[in-house]
């Protein structure tokens, strides 16, 4: 009854933050974040299979405090506590994805959700460890391409999945093999999807666009074809490992904003990971991770290439893990170098060279039932506009954090954390100048921008037993000189698009999250509850900030017995009436989903059958966090089903 009470009265309650430590997502890897970082949710195995969508943002959008930018079914980034874009750091195996998804919502994240092993979501500022663009949180995707431990023999996995919302078929395969202290990995995936089926008209009732966006039952220009392949090899030593991997991503997809615009995207990515463990009393190990990426995508209009985006970059982290009495810590050096270009008639960004270097530390001190954490980071960024009259900008930033966790009893704890973050302006905010066809706006940069400063406070509670877990968090984050993209109300003469200027304002974000599960007596039933709310305002004007998710409440039931897991859940999204200037409201909706998994174990291997019916009520569902919400609703009622074979 406690969980039902919390859901029904969540709007006046606290919120969730998973206060436990980050789990090791797959035996044999070391790609997780840091073992002692709090405030994390991990999706893996059945839970990942249940949530999996074609994009990373949509896969995570049901988690407390997390939404999706949802630029149709083919491009989306996570939105955490109302923050998105360059304020949320997306990592692959602990290193940046080195793409262009933070530059524009129509740019997909080059990650194949069919072949990943787990996803970690860290809510709140993580700037101390991962840079100023992690001021809102971190999403880390893990794979087993580089192993840190040795496992003799082979583990193989084949998966086939169908999705009726796009008449899509997806296949994936993975192989891990170990012999003579060597570990090898292969994986690959393929997905072919047609236009998305939607419940009725693509245009919302609030959009005044006579004669436009009048498609029925299907979302125009929303198909995709995606192909991926990867391989890796690791040498395992008595005191560490050294490994390398290669990843290829190819995606061709339509953009629902314009029926005649498609995107052709490719990425080649090489990673090198290594670790050496010491016998000393203080220095425990040294870790090195580096990723080299060659990314590019072409925006194609009526079969002709309009603009070509490219990003060649490297990110490297050198980490020192220490333990001195009750003080456990990580310190290190991080570098980021990239060459970004946008070439073509509709290029709204100049070619830039970007360099960054940082020093960071995070230390955790245990005293009885209490734990204290202290973090700091110094960061430098250099951005050089390569155009004929290009400018050079140099920024320095400081970040600091203090955290406290107290274990009242074995099953209950309290957490509080305070952080100061400085986010450094990026090249787009400084130098953008032009019309962007895919989003339908004219972006105007501002090369006089200065550091964005934020103060964040989180308060949380956690209760966990064998039969029940419940976590609640309230948070607030105040920004000084928050960099906002604001509609000027004036249209560009040539393109006809509204001119949006990058301006600095003071802003305030606050909200709560709830996440809980309780076993119902001695039955195989569990009740699941989840709720969140975020509010965001421009302090200078008193107006609401755009694309902020309305409150959401989820109630679900799970049934688990033997090798069968079944569930049903309903998520209610409130109406969003607290809109920004020139922003349309969004109606409420309920998403009702139900599904199952069944494991069949044979001598030759294990078969995992899964199926899920989504949006059972066939509701017209539009995410307020999406720039396309009024012309691209979520999918109509559909079925996702498949089988996974492991041997």
Secondary structure, DSSP 4 states (H G I P E B T S, - for coil): -HHHHHHHTGGGS------SPPP--STT---SS-TT--SEEEEEHHHHHHH--SSHHHHHTTSTTEEE--STTS---EEETTB-GGGEEEEETTEE--SSTTT-TTSPP---TTT--EEEEEES--HHHH-GGGSSEEEEEE-SSS-SS---EEEEEEEEEEETTTTEEEEEEEEEEEETTEEEEEEEEEEEE-PEEEEEESS-TT---TTSS--EEEETT--EEEEEEEEEEEEEETTEEEEEEEEEEEEEEE-TTSTTEEEEEEEEEEEEEEEEE--SSSEEEEEEEEEEEEEEEEEEETTEEEEEEEEEEEEEEEEEEEEETTEEEEEEEEEEEEEEEEEETT--S--EEEEEEEEEEEEEEEETTEEEEEEEEEEEEEEEE-STT--EEEEEEEEEEEEEEEEEETTEEEEEEEEEEEEPP-HHHHH-EEEETTTTEEEE--TT---EEEEEEEEEEEEE-SSEEEEEEEEEEEEEEEEEEEEEEEE-TTT-PEEEEEEEEEEEEEEEEEEEEEE-TTSSEEEEEEEEEEEEEETTT-PBPSSPPPPEEEEEEEEEETTEEEEEEEEEEPPB--PPTT---B--EEEEEEEEEEEEEETTEEEEEEEEEE-TT------TT-TTTTT-PPP-SEEEEEEEEE-
